[in-house]
Amino acid sequence: MALSHAGDLASARFVNLTTYRRNGTPVTTPVWWIARGDRFYVGTTRKTGKVKRIRANGRVRVIACDASGRRESGVAREGTARIVDDPALRAEVQRGMVAKYGRWVFAFVMLIYRLRGVYAQRMLLELELRPPAV
């Protein structure tokens, strides 16, 4: 998949990431994300609900939103997610997120992770999105 298939999502600052419970119930969370090659990456920690749901069912849906999760313009994309625990890739994605969201904002979020005791649990979700249906 090329990023051109992602359309407006490639430049979206935030997206609503919908993951699915075992029974198929959707759960939507606004997240930061970044494009790298033909994949998108979301940073999270090991014990979040979205990680648990992706382990059970890798199906995802994303659509552009604002920071509080209110939907913006654009088309939702379906795809799959997998958990990636690669320190080198995490460092690369982190540098991209610093560039995208700003050094101070990113540092503030990492401080919150440290204060909550989950900094060492950081990991990535790798999203592969399908082209929109025609």
Phi and psi in degrees as a GROMACS rama.xvg file:
@    title "Ramachandran Plot"
@    xaxis  label "Phi"
@    yaxis  label "Psi"
@TYPE xy
-93.0201  155.205  ALA-2
-61.3511  -23.0353  LEU-3
-59.7424  -27.5023  SER-4
-68.754  -22.8746  HIS-5
-80.7208  -15.2206  ALA-6
54.2135  -127.998  GLY-7
-64.593  -19.7402  ASP-8
-67.6528  -31.5241  LEU-9
-59.3318  -29.5957  ALA-10
-105.693  0.670948  SER-11
-66.9249  133.638  ALA-12
-71.4326  -36.9184  ARG-13
-134.627  151.524  PHE-14
-135.038  151.188  VAL-15
-83.7014  118.87  ASN-16
-99.2436  116.386  LEU-17
-102.016  123.274  THR-18
-114.55  168.708  THR-19
-126.394  132.529  TYR-20
-68.6004  168.149  ARG-21
-55.6537  -33.7199  ARG-22
-85.4109  2.95746  ASN-23
93.9122  -3.79556  GLY-24
-67.9715  126.368  THR-25
-78.0049  144.777  PRO-26
-130.051  122.54  VAL-27
-110.189  134.41  THR-28
-135.226  128.564  THR-29
-72.8373  135.2  PRO-30
-138.32  158.066  VAL-31
-79.753  151.864  TRP-32
-157.303  164.969  TRP-33
-146.765  145.942  ILE-34
-92.1684  137.194  ALA-35
-141.315  112.493  ARG-36
64.3629  -128.55  GLY-37
-102.758  17.9457  ASP-38
-124.45  161.798  ARG-39
-118.616  149.004  PHE-40
-129.304  140.343  TYR-41
-123.619  130.922  VAL-42
-87.8175  143.116  GLY-43
-159.472  -171.74  THR-44
-120.819  161.648  THR-45
-58.3156  -32.1249  ARG-46
-99.8612  12.9921  LYS-47
-74.474  157.033  THR-48
-60.8474  -37.5677  GLY-49
-64.7644  -33.3021  LYS-50
-67.1974  -44.4366  VAL-51
-59.8448  -44.8211  LYS-52
-67.4317  -38.1889  ARG-53
-68.1809  -34.4881  ILE-54
-61.2941  -36.8221  ARG-55
-82.4577  -33.1551  ALA-56
-155.069  109.47  ASN-57
-76.7045  1.21015  GLY-58
-71.7503  135.248  ARG-59
-137.142  164.438  VAL-60
-140.294  137.304  ARG-61
-132.108  148.46  VAL-62
-151.524  145.203  ILE-63
-59.9312  142.906  ALA-64
-149.229  175.652  CYS-65
-91.2544  -177.957  ASP-66
-61.8971  -25.6724  ALA-67
-94.8666  2.42169  SER-68
96.2264  2.07015  GLY-69
-72.3183  128.061  ARG-70
-60.6239  136.538  ARG-71
-104.559  -164.019  GLU-72
-74.0022  167.381  SER-73
117.739  175.366  GLY-74
-108.044  138.986  VAL-75
-72.7203  147.004  ALA-76
-120.896  140.48  ARG-77
-96.8274  156.936  GLU-78
-177.453  -160.809  GLY-79
-128.897  156.658  THR-80
-130.771  151.755  ALA-81
-142.138  155.285  ARG-82
-86.8668  132.396  ILE-83
-123.198  126.338  VAL-84
-121.283  67.1878  ASP-85
-117.106  106.624  ASP-86
-57.6225  -37.4392  PRO-87
-66.908  -44.1851  ALA-88
-65.6579  -39.7392  LEU-89
-60.612  -41.1833  ARG-90
-64.2404  -40.8956  ALA-91
-63.8853  -45.8566  GLU-92
-64.1635  -39.795  VAL-93
-60.3051  -42.8382  GLN-94
-61.6785  -40.7339  ARG-95
-64.043  -38.7751  GLY-96
-69.2095  -35.8854  MET-97
-60.933  -43.8277  VAL-98
-65.804  -38.7801  ALA-99
-75.8744  -44.0818  LYS-100
-102.573  -12.8562  TYR-101
101.75  141.397  GLY-102
-60.2432  -44.474  ARG-103
-71.0829  -40.4709  TRP-104
-64.7548  -44.7948  VAL-105
-63.7031  -42.5898  PHE-106
-61.9551  -38.2045  ALA-107
-63.1252  -44.3377  PHE-108
-63.2828  -42.5988  VAL-109
-64.5843  -34.4437  MET-110
-62.6574  -42.3519  LEU-111
-61.7644  -43.2716  ILE-112
-56.9193  -43.8356  TYR-113
-64.9651  -44.8853  ARG-114
-63.8546  -32.4071  LEU-115
-81.9209  -6.4613  ARG-116
76.4725  21.6327  GLY-117
-116.15  8.32018  VAL-118
-56.9513  -42.4668  TYR-119
-72.4225  -12.3953  ALA-120
-92.18  6.77343  GLN-121
-62.1226  144.371  ARG-122
-155.122  177.655  MET-123
-118.722  148.776  LEU-124
-109.152  126.293  LEU-125
-101.117  122.975  GLU-126
-108.538  133.253  LEU-127
-117.983  117.32  GLU-128
-103.685  140.795  LEU-129
-83.0855  153.766  ARG-130
-59.9588  152.914  PRO-131
-64.1613  147.523  PRO-132
-66.9833  139.645  ALA-133
